Amino acid sequence: MFVPLSPALRDRPDHPDHAAQGRLRRLILTIAGPLLLLVVPMTLVTLYGEFLPDRVYIQNWGIDTKRTATWQDWTSQPLWGMVMWFEVLAVTSFLSYWRLPRVQRALVMFSCYIGVAVPLVGALWLLRLADTPDAAARPAWHLAVEIAATVGALALGWVAAGPMPSAPVVAAAPPPNAPTMELGPVQRAMFVTSAWSARRLLFAAVLAAVTVWAVSTATGAWQGAVLLTLWTVFEAAQAHTRLQIDGSGVTVELPWLPTVRRTLPYEMVRFATVRSEAPPGRYRLDDGKAGWGVVGGKGPVLALSLSDDRWFVYSTREAETAAALVNGWLSRERRTGTA
């Protein structure tokens, strides 16, 4: 017998159809990556150990592949400690973001990189050293394989994490004391504002300096330089943000990176309010425990209470107008039962 859920139950963030969907799979995949980083070299050294020099260091893999036969020998390897740290970091991060499936997907992608791309590159180098008494030069095509393996592992992690569960849907209208702009039956909502963050620009400048230093001192490991470059660009782009409120919801985009935008549908919004400062927590364009958004210095903040017990925040001097517009839209649509 099917019993429809009441709005009060449907809005609960611990509803079984919300973040728990696919969580066990994402946790297993997160744990599996560091384990593969340990199992693959153990297997390869067992199979090809007799063809390898007594002691071999694999460039960009950071492990010692001398012939080992016992479990005690393996646990004394530097690789063992590195894997344990990766495992602790992955599990701790996953538990910290227990209700955030999108962050968990990022952890799965990182785990696939650790468990697939890194061992594959190391395996290529190890097989290259088989039956080679002296140091062997690294073939040029290894770099192409390394890049392809990195991209492929990240894509594999994205797919393996599975579809993201839908957030709870809100059906109740905003509370009476919330600032509300009355909208007519066919009246449309449109609000646009933008913000700058000097702090973001300063941080991006520091990252740019670190990136230049890392590239100038690089010894062949390109992943770190690429990640630093992407991080620098993303931080610089976040220095200028644009907020738009329309019929589709609340959208934040980066004018300097037009392809990066994120829309919050009205179905996830309980109500809008204006605060003198953001609720406690970390707010960025990616998900965090407290929520997400853009906070830049002092001043009023548009704060949207979300259905998963988090917040969306945006610093703007026009927060009062924006909150009234959002609440007006929610009140009209939910009174008529169309939201």
N, C-alpha and C positions, 0 to 999 in steps of 0.2 A: 504494500500500500504506500503510495507516494503522498507525503505531507509537505506542502510548501513551507519554506522557512519564513519565519517572521522577520521583518526588517532588523529588529534588535539582534537576533541570532546571526542573520546574514552579514551584519556589519562587523562581527567579531573577528579580529585578526588571526585568532587561533582556529578559525573554521577549517575542517579537515580538507576542504577543496582549495585552500589558499597555499601558503608557503610550503606545507608539508608534501605537496605533490612533487614527486621526483627527488625529494631531498636525500633519501637513502642512496639512490644511484649516484647523485652528485658527490656525496660523502665518500662512497667506495672509490669512485674515480679519482677524487682528490688524494686519497691515501695510496692508491695504486702507483702513481707516478714515481715518487721517491723509491718505492720498493723495486720497480723495474730498473731504476738507475743502479741498484745494487745487484739484482739478479743477472742482468745482461753481462756485465764484466765477469762475474763469477762463472757463468756458463761458458763464455768465450775462452777464458783462461784455462778452464778445465779441458776444453776441447782442443785448444791450440797451444797450451802451455809448453809442450815439448818442442815446439817450433820457434819459440820466442827467446830472445836473450834473457839472461838471468834477471835483469832489472830494466824495465822500460817505463818511460814517462810519456804519456800521450798528451800532445799539445792541445790546450783548450779543454781538456777533460779533467785534469787535476787529480789523477789517481796513479797509484803505483801498481803496475801489473806484473810484478815478479811472480814466479811460480809459487802458488800456494795450494795446499792440499787439505788442510784441516780448517774447521770452523774457527778455531782460535786464531789461526793465521789471518783469516779474512776480517775478523772483528778488530784486529790490530792495525788494519789498513786505514789511511786517512779517509778513504772513501766511506768507510763505515760511519765515522763521526759526522761527515758531511750529510749523509743520508738521514741520519737521526735528527740533525738540526732541521733539514728540509721537512721531515715528517712532522716534527713538533710544531714548526711554523705553520704548515698547511692545516693541521687539525685545529690548532688554536685559532687561526684566522677563520676557519669554517664555523667553529662554535661561536665565535664572536659575532658572526653575521648569520646566525641561525635562521632568522626570518627574512633574509634578503636573498632570494634565489638568483638575482642578477649578479650579485657579488660572488655567489657560489659558482656561477658559471665561469667567471673570470678565474677563480681558483682552479677549476677543472682544466681550463686552457693552460694555465701555468703548469699544472701537474702533467699534462700531456707533453708539454715542451720538455720538462725535466725527464719524463719517463720514456719518451720516444725520440725526440730530436737529438738530445745530448748523447744517449747511448749509441744511436746510429752513427753519429760522427765519430765517436770514440771507437766503435767497432771497425769502421773503415780504416782508421789509422792503425789499429791493432793488427788487422789482417795484412795491411801493407808491410808491417814489420815482421810478419811470419817468414821464417827462413832468411832473414836479413841480419847478418852478424853486426853490421855497422849501422850508424844512423842513416835513415833514408829521408830523402827530400819529400815534402808533401806535394802531391800532384795538384796542378792548378784546378782540375775539375772537382776536387774535394770542396772548394769554397762554394761552387754552384750547388752541389748536393747539400751542403750545410744550410744554405739559404732556403732551398726548396723544402728541406726537412723541417726547418723552423716554421715556415709558413704553413706547411701541411699539418704539423702537429697542433698549431694553434687552431686551424680550421677544424681538425678532428675533435679537439676539445669543445669547441663551440657546438658542433653537431651532437657529440656524445652526451653533453649536458641535458639535451632534450628540450622540449618546449617549456617556456616559463609559465608558471601558474598565474591565473588571473587574480588580480587584487579584489578584495571584497567590494561590493557595490553598495553605495549609500542611497537610501530611498527617502529619508526624512529631510524636511526643509530646515534651513538654518534657524537657530534660536531667535526669539523675538528681539533680543537686545543687540543683535549683530547689526552693523551699519548696512543698510539695504537701499538700493535705488529701485524704485518701482518701474517696471517695464511693461509696456503695453503688450497685447496678445501677439502682435506681429513685429514688434520692435526688435531690431538687431543690436547686438553688443559688439563694440570695437574699441579697444584701448591699446595704445602703443607707448612705450617709454623705453629708455635705455640708461645704462649706468657704466661708469668707469671705475677702475680700481687701481690706484697707484701702488698698492701693496703687491698686486699681481705683476705689474710691470717690473717692479724692483726684484721680485723673486725670479721672474723670467730672465732678467739681466744676469743674476747670479748663476742661474742654471746654464745660460749661454757661455759664461766664462768657464764653468766647470766642463762643459761639453768640448769647448776648444782645447782645454788642457788635456782631456781624456783622449781626444783624437790625435793630438800631437805626440802623446806618449804611448799610443796603442801599440801592442805587440802582436796583433793578429786577431784578437777577439773583437769582432765587429758588433756583436749583439748589444753590448753595453753602450757603445757610441750611438747606435741607432735608437735605442730606448731613451737615452739622454736627449737626443735631438728631438724626438717626438714629444717628449715631456716638455721641453723648452717651448716648442711651437704651441702646444696645447695651453700651457700656462700663459703665454703671451696673448693668445687668442681670447682667453677668459678675462683679460683686462677690460674688454669692451663687450658688453652683453646687451641683448634686446629682449624685452618682454612684450608679448602680445596676448591680449584676451579677446577671443571671438567666439563664434558658435561652436568651434571644435574643442575648446578648452583653453588652458593656459599654456602658452608656448614660450620657451626660452631658447634663443639661438645666438650663435656667435657670428657677428657680421664679418669678421676676418676669416672665419671658416664656415661658409654658408651651408656646407653639408652637415655640420654638427648642430642638431637641434633636438629638443626634447619637449613633447607635449603631454600635459597632464589633463586627462579627460575629466569632465565634470562628475562622472560616475564615481570617481575616487575621492571627491571633495565633500566634506561634511559641512563646512562653513568657512568664511573668510573673516579675518579680523586684522586690526592694526595694532602693532606693538611698538614700544619705544626701542626695543632691541630684540634680536632673535632669541627664541627659546634656547636653553643650554644645549650645546652639542656642536658637531662639526657639520657644516653645510657647504657642499660643493655640487657640481653638476652630476657627479656620480653618487650612487646610493651610500648612505651612512646610517648608523643606528638611529640618529635623531631625525633624519630626513635628507632632503637635498634642496639646492637652490643657490642663490647668490647673495652674499652678505658683504657689503663694502663700507667699512667705517661706521661712524655714528649716524643716527637719524632714524626716521620711521621705517618700519618694515612691514610689508604685506605678508601675512602669515595665513596659510591655508591648512586647516586641520584635515588630515587624510584618513581614509578608511582603515589603514593598517596601523593606526596609532602613532603616526609620524607626522612631520610638518614639511610643507614647502614654504620657503621664505624667499623674499626678494626685496632688497633695499631700494626704496624710491621715495622721493618727497611727495609723490602722488598716491601714497599707499591708501589713504582714505577713499579716494575716488575708485581705485581699483577694487578694494574690498567691497564697497557698496555695489559696484557693477556685478561682481561675481555672485554675491548674495542675492541680488535682484534676479539674476538669471536662474539661480538654483531655486529660489522661491517660486518663480513663475512656472518653471518646468515641472517641479515636483508637486505643485498644487494641481496641475493639470494631468499629472501622471505620465509625462513624456520623458522624464529624465531617468 
